[in-house]
Structure formats: structure tokens, C-alpha cells
Amino acid sequence: MKDFPYELTIHVREQIVERKIPLEWIRRVLENPSRTEPHKTDPELRHALGIIPENGDRVLRVVYNSTTQPWRIVTVHFDRRLKGKL
């Protein structure tokens, strides 16, 4: 995590271990998202979505605060609703 350019909350650190999500996937989605969306209730948060071919083309959703430096990732998970739709 030393060379990872984003801040991870404790919640995200737990999620990536539990869900076996490599930091490289998170970085890839943040740096080259298939789509981004604003958060529905928090204007400081954005959602980056990207397809992960190594995980059956599932869509990884990364929610982050883009107003902080570095960006603070607040949650990350695979979005089952979007598989095959991006």
C-alpha cells in the first residue's frame, strides 16, 4: 500500500481483504473508469465504475471523496446490478 496514491479508510482496508480486491483493480478503475456518477446525497463523493476482466467481467464500484488530496476512498464493492451493462 506504500505506493498506492489514494487514501484508504479503515472500512475500505477491511473490504479489500474480505472481498479479495487487489489495489491495482481500484487504481485502474479510478484512473480509467468506464463511467463515473455523482453520489445521490453527498456532493463531495463520486462513484467510479469499471469492468474487471480478471474477475469474470464484474463491475467494480469505487466510491471516493474527490475534494481531498489524496482522494479518500470510502467504499469499494462489485456491483451485481451492472454486470454486462457497462
N, C-alpha and C positions, 0 to 999 in steps of 0.2 A: 504494500500500500504506500510505500515510501515515494514512488514515482508517480502516483496517481494524482492528477491535477485538480481533483474536486474534494470537497469536504463531505465526509460520511457521518450521518448521525448514528447514535448507538443503535437505534431501531434498524437502520439500513445495514449496519455491520452484522446484526443478528440475522436479518433476512437473507443476506448473500450467503452466509454459512448454511443456514437451514435449507435454503432453496437451491444451493449449489450454483450460484450465479457468478461467473468469473467477472472480475473488474474490467477485463478487456471488452466484454459484451456491453457493459454500462458505458464505457468510454466511447465505443463505436456508435451506440445509439445517440449519445449526447453530441458527438462531433459530426454525425451524418444521419440525422433522423429521417425516417420515411415520411413522418408527419409530426407536427407539434400542435398543441392545443393549449389554450389558457385554462387555468383551474376555474371551476364553476363558482367558487366562493372567495378564494384568496387571490387578489390581483398580483401578488408577489410570486406566485407559483406558476410553473409551466409544466406541461407533460410532453415528453419526447417519446416517440414510439418508433420501434424498429424491428424488422424481421431478423430472427436469429436462425440461420440455416443449420447450424450445428445442433440445434435443439428442435428439429422437426418443423422448421419454419414458423415456430411460435412467435408471437409478438411480445416484445419486452417493453413495458411501460416504466419510464423513469420520471419521477416527479421531483422537481428541483426548484430551488429559490434562485432566480437569476439576478436578484438585486444584491446578492452578497458576492464578495470576492475572497476566495474562490467560490464558485457556485456550491450551494449546500444541497446535497441530495437528501430528500426526506422520506422517500419510499421507492421501492422497486419491486415489480412483480410481472408475471406473464399474464397477459390479458386474453382469456379464453374466448371472449366475445369477438375479438378481432382477427382470429386465425383465419387466413385466406381472404381477408377483406382489405389488406393494405396493398 
